[in-house]
Amino acid sequence: MVSVCSADGKMTRGDDPLVQHWSSKEDFAHFMELINAHKLLVMGRKTFEAVEPHPQPERLRVVLTSTPDDFAAAVIPGQLEFSSAAPRDLVASLEGRGYDSLLLLGGGHVNAAFLQAGLVNELYMTIEPVLFGMGTPMVDGAVPNVQLQLLDTRPLNDTGTLLLHYVVKPPVLDRGASAQ
């Protein structure tokens, strides 16, 4: 999973249409490195509409939406597809097509759904030195108590942009629960 957030954890600044590409050029360069290192990208519809890269024949982009039929004209099989599948079903289908990893680009609801399903094993989070006060949170929905372990911290520029790389720790079983 990859995300860029304000210092108060927002990926967007509310509904302000003028603030779409607010992150630093250094974060964008890191984002593009991650995209170029993956053959499969999964994102929500709003993320697709905000950051839709140009057609990339060497990778598949899957956009999660509750109305995939609305995008039938935009489908390019093997390059751009739309789905309403639940995260586990989508991952199983993609594994059946030969994919063994994906880069999750968000948004907040998609991030929450994949975390709920236990399908996130790494998180790259860029913290930009701004406060929005409102906007879309990185995780928009209930998730289990997800524990992270910091692998790396790297300043990206002199203005205070930080890149954090975490691994998602396996869930800890409740020691008070009995085995069934």
ChimeraX commands (.cxc) that place a marker at each C-alpha (Angstrom):
marker #1 position 0.00,0.00,0.00 radius 0.5
marker #1 position 1.28,3.47,-0.84 radius 0.5
marker #1 position -0.12,6.76,0.40 radius 0.5
marker #1 position 0.77,10.41,0.77 radius 0.5
marker #1 position -0.77,12.25,3.71 radius 0.5
marker #1 position -0.77,15.62,5.35 radius 0.5
marker #1 position 0.73,15.72,8.83 radius 0.5
marker #1 position -2.82,15.28,10.16 radius 0.5
marker #1 position -3.38,12.09,8.13 radius 0.5
marker #1 position -5.46,13.38,5.22 radius 0.5
marker #1 position -4.91,12.25,1.62 radius 0.5
marker #1 position -7.01,15.09,0.21 radius 0.5
marker #1 position -8.04,18.53,1.32 radius 0.5
marker #1 position -11.79,18.04,1.42 radius 0.5
marker #1 position -13.69,18.76,-1.77 radius 0.5
marker #1 position -11.39,21.60,-2.87 radius 0.5
marker #1 position -11.02,20.97,-6.65 radius 0.5
marker #1 position -7.92,23.20,-6.78 radius 0.5
marker #1 position -5.96,20.90,-4.49 radius 0.5
marker #1 position -5.51,17.65,-6.39 radius 0.5
marker #1 position -1.76,17.34,-6.81 radius 0.5
marker #1 position -0.54,18.82,-3.56 radius 0.5
marker #1 position 2.36,16.53,-2.68 radius 0.5
marker #1 position 6.03,17.27,-3.27 radius 0.5
marker #1 position 7.92,16.42,-6.44 radius 0.5
marker #1 position 10.10,14.07,-4.33 radius 0.5
marker #1 position 7.03,12.12,-3.21 radius 0.5
marker #1 position 5.82,11.95,-6.81 radius 0.5
marker #1 position 9.21,10.55,-7.88 radius 0.5
marker #1 position 8.99,7.87,-5.18 radius 0.5
marker #1 position 5.39,7.10,-6.20 radius 0.5
marker #1 position 6.46,6.62,-9.82 radius 0.5
marker #1 position 9.34,4.33,-8.74 radius 0.5
marker #1 position 6.84,2.10,-6.94 radius 0.5
marker #1 position 4.44,2.11,-9.88 radius 0.5
marker #1 position 7.23,1.20,-12.28 radius 0.5
marker #1 position 8.27,-1.69,-10.02 radius 0.5
marker #1 position 4.82,-3.32,-10.12 radius 0.5
marker #1 position 2.90,-5.06,-12.89 radius 0.5
marker #1 position -0.44,-4.74,-11.07 radius 0.5
marker #1 position -2.00,-1.58,-9.60 radius 0.5
marker #1 position -5.28,-1.55,-7.65 radius 0.5
marker #1 position -7.08,1.67,-6.76 radius 0.5
marker #1 position -10.48,3.15,-6.01 radius 0.5
marker #1 position -12.49,5.13,-8.51 radius 0.5
marker #1 position -11.75,8.54,-6.98 radius 0.5
marker #1 position -8.02,7.78,-6.93 radius 0.5
marker #1 position -8.24,6.67,-10.57 radius 0.5
marker #1 position -9.98,9.90,-11.54 radius 0.5
marker #1 position -7.46,12.04,-9.61 radius 0.5
marker #1 position -4.18,10.40,-10.62 radius 0.5
marker #1 position -4.98,8.30,-13.66 radius 0.5
marker #1 position -1.65,7.72,-15.36 radius 0.5
marker #1 position -1.47,7.42,-19.11 radius 0.5
marker #1 position -2.07,3.97,-20.62 radius 0.5
marker #1 position 0.66,1.59,-19.59 radius 0.5
marker #1 position 0.60,-1.58,-21.69 radius 0.5
marker #1 position 3.15,-3.30,-19.45 radius 0.5
marker #1 position 0.89,-3.25,-16.36 radius 0.5
marker #1 position -2.70,-3.91,-15.35 radius 0.5
marker #1 position -4.64,-1.23,-13.50 radius 0.5
marker #1 position -7.74,-2.43,-11.67 radius 0.5
marker #1 position -10.18,0.21,-10.47 radius 0.5
marker #1 position -12.58,-0.77,-7.71 radius 0.5
marker #1 position -16.02,0.79,-8.07 radius 0.5
marker #1 position -19.55,-0.16,-7.11 radius 0.5
marker #1 position -20.59,0.50,-10.73 radius 0.5
marker #1 position -18.05,-1.16,-13.05 radius 0.5
marker #1 position -20.56,-1.24,-15.92 radius 0.5
marker #1 position -20.47,2.57,-16.01 radius 0.5
marker #1 position -16.84,2.28,-17.21 radius 0.5
marker #1 position -17.35,-0.42,-19.87 radius 0.5
marker #1 position -16.23,1.93,-22.66 radius 0.5
marker #1 position -12.93,2.65,-20.86 radius 0.5
marker #1 position -11.91,-1.00,-20.35 radius 0.5
marker #1 position -8.70,-2.12,-22.03 radius 0.5
marker #1 position -8.37,-5.84,-21.23 radius 0.5
marker #1 position -5.08,-6.57,-19.53 radius 0.5
marker #1 position -4.35,-2.85,-19.06 radius 0.5
marker #1 position -7.37,-1.13,-17.47 radius 0.5
marker #1 position -10.21,-2.99,-15.84 radius 0.5
marker #1 position -13.01,-2.08,-13.42 radius 0.5
marker #1 position -14.38,-4.34,-10.70 radius 0.5
marker #1 position -16.81,-4.40,-7.80 radius 0.5
marker #1 position -15.30,-7.59,-6.33 radius 0.5
marker #1 position -14.50,-7.84,-2.64 radius 0.5
marker #1 position -10.75,-7.62,-1.94 radius 0.5
marker #1 position -10.26,-11.35,-1.24 radius 0.5
marker #1 position -12.22,-12.34,-4.37 radius 0.5
marker #1 position -10.32,-9.83,-6.49 radius 0.5
marker #1 position -6.94,-11.04,-5.22 radius 0.5
marker #1 position -7.91,-14.69,-5.81 radius 0.5
marker #1 position -8.98,-13.86,-9.36 radius 0.5
marker #1 position -5.76,-11.96,-10.06 radius 0.5
marker #1 position -3.66,-14.78,-8.59 radius 0.5
marker #1 position -5.47,-17.11,-10.99 radius 0.5
marker #1 position -4.27,-14.86,-13.80 radius 0.5
marker #1 position -0.64,-15.22,-12.66 radius 0.5
marker #1 position -0.15,-12.10,-10.52 radius 0.5
marker #1 position 1.65,-12.64,-7.21 radius 0.5
marker #1 position 1.80,-9.06,-5.91 radius 0.5
marker #1 position 0.05,-5.73,-6.35 radius 0.5
marker #1 position 0.51,-2.11,-5.41 radius 0.5
marker #1 position -2.52,-0.70,-3.62 radius 0.5
marker #1 position -2.95,3.00,-4.43 radius 0.5
marker #1 position -6.01,3.71,-2.25 radius 0.5
marker #1 position -8.27,5.74,-1.49 radius 0.5
marker #1 position -9.44,5.60,2.04 radius 0.5
marker #1 position -12.30,3.10,1.58 radius 0.5
marker #1 position -10.19,0.78,-0.58 radius 0.5
marker #1 position -7.32,0.93,1.93 radius 0.5
marker #1 position -9.73,0.06,4.76 radius 0.5
marker #1 position -11.26,-2.85,2.80 radius 0.5
marker #1 position -7.85,-4.39,2.06 radius 0.5
marker #1 position -6.71,-3.90,5.66 radius 0.5
marker #1 position -9.95,-5.47,6.93 radius 0.5
marker #1 position -9.29,-8.48,4.69 radius 0.5
marker #1 position -5.71,-8.82,5.97 radius 0.5
marker #1 position -4.30,-8.29,2.47 radius 0.5
marker #1 position -1.78,-5.51,3.17 radius 0.5
marker #1 position 1.74,-6.56,4.12 radius 0.5
marker #1 position 3.70,-3.34,3.52 radius 0.5
marker #1 position 2.93,0.35,3.74 radius 0.5
marker #1 position 4.83,3.23,2.15 radius 0.5
marker #1 position 3.55,6.45,3.65 radius 0.5
marker #1 position 4.82,9.89,2.76 radius 0.5
marker #1 position 4.06,12.59,5.32 radius 0.5
marker #1 position 3.99,16.07,3.82 radius 0.5
marker #1 position 4.50,19.03,6.21 radius 0.5
marker #1 position 1.02,20.54,5.83 radius 0.5
marker #1 position -2.17,20.43,7.89 radius 0.5
marker #1 position -5.53,20.19,6.11 radius 0.5
marker #1 position -7.89,19.82,9.07 radius 0.5
marker #1 position -10.44,18.12,6.81 radius 0.5
marker #1 position -10.33,15.72,3.91 radius 0.5
marker #1 position -10.12,12.01,3.17 radius 0.5
marker #1 position -8.27,9.98,5.78 radius 0.5
marker #1 position -5.72,7.39,4.66 radius 0.5
marker #1 position -8.01,4.68,6.08 radius 0.5
marker #1 position -11.69,5.55,5.84 radius 0.5
marker #1 position -13.58,2.84,7.69 radius 0.5
marker #1 position -13.23,0.42,10.55 radius 0.5
marker #1 position -10.14,-1.76,10.51 radius 0.5
marker #1 position -8.82,-4.29,12.97 radius 0.5
marker #1 position -6.04,-3.20,15.29 radius 0.5
marker #1 position -3.31,-3.26,12.64 radius 0.5
marker #1 position 0.19,-3.22,14.10 radius 0.5
marker #1 position 3.05,-1.84,12.03 radius 0.5
marker #1 position 6.79,-2.17,12.35 radius 0.5
marker #1 position 8.91,0.63,10.98 radius 0.5
marker #1 position 11.51,-0.61,8.48 radius 0.5
marker #1 position 12.87,2.68,7.20 radius 0.5
marker #1 position 12.51,6.44,7.56 radius 0.5
marker #1 position 13.88,8.74,4.90 radius 0.5
marker #1 position 13.66,12.51,4.53 radius 0.5
marker #1 position 12.73,13.31,0.92 radius 0.5
marker #1 position 13.55,17.01,0.90 radius 0.5
marker #1 position 14.63,19.98,3.01 radius 0.5
marker #1 position 11.08,21.13,3.72 radius 0.5
marker #1 position 10.30,18.18,6.00 radius 0.5
marker #1 position 8.69,15.59,3.73 radius 0.5
marker #1 position 9.25,12.14,5.26 radius 0.5
marker #1 position 8.92,8.70,3.69 radius 0.5
marker #1 position 8.03,5.95,6.15 radius 0.5
marker #1 position 8.21,2.27,5.17 radius 0.5
marker #1 position 6.37,-0.17,7.42 radius 0.5
marker #1 position 5.70,-3.88,7.41 radius 0.5
marker #1 position 2.32,-5.03,8.71 radius 0.5
marker #1 position 2.86,-7.31,11.68 radius 0.5
marker #1 position 0.87,-10.54,11.83 radius 0.5
marker #1 position -2.16,-10.30,14.13 radius 0.5
marker #1 position -1.57,-11.34,17.71 radius 0.5
marker #1 position -3.98,-13.98,18.92 radius 0.5
marker #1 position -5.95,-13.10,22.03 radius 0.5
marker #1 position -4.20,-15.08,24.75 radius 0.5
marker #1 position -7.41,-15.24,26.76 radius 0.5
marker #1 position -9.34,-16.94,23.97 radius 0.5
marker #1 position -9.58,-20.69,23.96 radius 0.5
marker #1 position -8.53,-22.72,20.92 radius 0.5
marker #1 position -11.42,-24.34,19.13 radius 0.5
marker link #1:1,2 radius 0.2
marker link #1:2,3 radius 0.2
marker link #1:3,4 radius 0.2
marker link #1:4,5 radius 0.2
marker link #1:5,6 radius 0.2
marker link #1:6,7 radius 0.2
marker link #1:7,8 radius 0.2
marker link #1:8,9 radius 0.2
marker link #1:9,10 radius 0.2
marker link #1:10,11 radius 0.2
marker link #1:11,12 radius 0.2
marker link #1:12,13 radius 0.2
marker link #1:13,14 radius 0.2
marker link #1:14,15 radius 0.2
marker link #1:15,16 radius 0.2
marker link #1:16,17 radius 0.2
marker link #1:17,18 radius 0.2
marker link #1:18,19 radius 0.2
marker link #1:19,20 radius 0.2
marker link #1:20,21 radius 0.2
marker link #1:21,22 radius 0.2
marker link #1:22,23 radius 0.2
marker link #1:23,24 radius 0.2
marker link #1:24,25 radius 0.2
marker link #1:25,26 radius 0.2
marker link #1:26,27 radius 0.2
marker link #1:27,28 radius 0.2
marker link #1:28,29 radius 0.2
marker link #1:29,30 radius 0.2
marker link #1:30,31 radius 0.2
marker link #1:31,32 radius 0.2
marker link #1:32,33 radius 0.2
marker link #1:33,34 radius 0.2
marker link #1:34,35 radius 0.2
marker link #1:35,36 radius 0.2
marker link #1:36,37 radius 0.2
marker link #1:37,38 radius 0.2
marker link #1:38,39 radius 0.2
marker link #1:39,40 radius 0.2
marker link #1:40,41 radius 0.2
marker link #1:41,42 radius 0.2
marker link #1:42,43 radius 0.2
marker link #1:43,44 radius 0.2
marker link #1:44,45 radius 0.2
marker link #1:45,46 radius 0.2
marker link #1:46,47 radius 0.2
marker link #1:47,48 radius 0.2
marker link #1:48,49 radius 0.2
marker link #1:49,50 radius 0.2
marker link #1:50,51 radius 0.2
marker link #1:51,52 radius 0.2
marker link #1:52,53 radius 0.2
marker link #1:53,54 radius 0.2
marker link #1:54,55 radius 0.2
marker link #1:55,56 radius 0.2
marker link #1:56,57 radius 0.2
marker link #1:57,58 radius 0.2
marker link #1:58,59 radius 0.2
marker link #1:59,60 radius 0.2
marker link #1:60,61 radius 0.2
marker link #1:61,62 radius 0.2
marker link #1:62,63 radius 0.2
marker link #1:63,64 radius 0.2
marker link #1:64,65 radius 0.2
marker link #1:65,66 radius 0.2
marker link #1:66,67 radius 0.2
marker link #1:67,68 radius 0.2
marker link #1:68,69 radius 0.2
marker link #1:69,70 radius 0.2
marker link #1:70,71 radius 0.2
marker link #1:71,72 radius 0.2
marker link #1:72,73 radius 0.2
marker link #1:73,74 radius 0.2
marker link #1:74,75 radius 0.2
marker link #1:75,76 radius 0.2
marker link #1:76,77 radius 0.2
marker link #1:77,78 radius 0.2
marker link #1:78,79 radius 0.2
marker link #1:79,80 radius 0.2
marker link #1:80,81 radius 0.2
marker link #1:81,82 radius 0.2
marker link #1:82,83 radius 0.2
marker link #1:83,84 radius 0.2
marker link #1:84,85 radius 0.2
marker link #1:85,86 radius 0.2
marker link #1:86,87 radius 0.2
marker link #1:87,88 radius 0.2
marker link #1:88,89 radius 0.2
marker link #1:89,90 radius 0.2
marker link #1:90,91 radius 0.2
marker link #1:91,92 radius 0.2
marker link #1:92,93 radius 0.2
marker link #1:93,94 radius 0.2
marker link #1:94,95 radius 0.2
marker link #1:95,96 radius 0.2
marker link #1:96,97 radius 0.2
marker link #1:97,98 radius 0.2
marker link #1:98,99 radius 0.2
marker link #1:99,100 radius 0.2
marker link #1:100,101 radius 0.2
marker link #1:101,102 radius 0.2
marker link #1:102,103 radius 0.2
marker link #1:103,104 radius 0.2
marker link #1:104,105 radius 0.2
marker link #1:105,106 radius 0.2
marker link #1:106,107 radius 0.2
marker link #1:107,108 radius 0.2
marker link #1:108,109 radius 0.2
marker link #1:109,110 radius 0.2
marker link #1:110,111 radius 0.2
marker link #1:111,112 radius 0.2
marker link #1:112,113 radius 0.2
marker link #1:113,114 radius 0.2
marker link #1:114,115 radius 0.2
marker link #1:115,116 radius 0.2
marker link #1:116,117 radius 0.2
marker link #1:117,118 radius 0.2
marker link #1:118,119 radius 0.2
marker link #1:119,120 radius 0.2
marker link #1:120,121 radius 0.2
marker link #1:121,122 radius 0.2
marker link #1:122,123 radius 0.2
marker link #1:123,124 radius 0.2
marker link #1:124,125 radius 0.2
marker link #1:125,126 radius 0.2
marker link #1:126,127 radius 0.2
marker link #1:127,128 radius 0.2
marker link #1:128,129 radius 0.2
marker link #1:129,130 radius 0.2
marker link #1:130,131 radius 0.2
marker link #1:131,132 radius 0.2
marker link #1:132,133 radius 0.2
marker link #1:133,134 radius 0.2
marker link #1:134,135 radius 0.2
marker link #1:135,136 radius 0.2
marker link #1:136,137 radius 0.2
marker link #1:137,138 radius 0.2
marker link #1:138,139 radius 0.2
marker link #1:139,140 radius 0.2
marker link #1:140,141 radius 0.2
marker link #1:141,142 radius 0.2
marker link #1:142,143 radius 0.2
marker link #1:143,144 radius 0.2
marker link #1:144,145 radius 0.2
marker link #1:145,146 radius 0.2
marker link #1:146,147 radius 0.2
marker link #1:147,148 radius 0.2
marker link #1:148,149 radius 0.2
marker link #1:149,150 radius 0.2
marker link #1:150,151 radius 0.2
marker link #1:151,152 radius 0.2
marker link #1:152,153 radius 0.2
marker link #1:153,154 radius 0.2
marker link #1:154,155 radius 0.2
marker link #1:155,156 radius 0.2
marker link #1:156,157 radius 0.2
marker link #1:157,158 radius 0.2
marker link #1:158,159 radius 0.2
marker link #1:159,160 radius 0.2
marker link #1:160,161 radius 0.2
marker link #1:161,162 radius 0.2
marker link #1:162,163 radius 0.2
marker link #1:163,164 radius 0.2
marker link #1:164,165 radius 0.2
marker link #1:165,166 radius 0.2
marker link #1:166,167 radius 0.2
marker link #1:167,168 radius 0.2
marker link #1:168,169 radius 0.2
marker link #1:169,170 radius 0.2
marker link #1:170,171 radius 0.2
marker link #1:171,172 radius 0.2
marker link #1:172,173 radius 0.2
marker link #1:173,174 radius 0.2
marker link #1:174,175 radius 0.2
marker link #1:175,176 radius 0.2
marker link #1:176,177 radius 0.2
marker link #1:177,178 radius 0.2
marker link #1:178,179 radius 0.2
marker link #1:179,180 radius 0.2
view
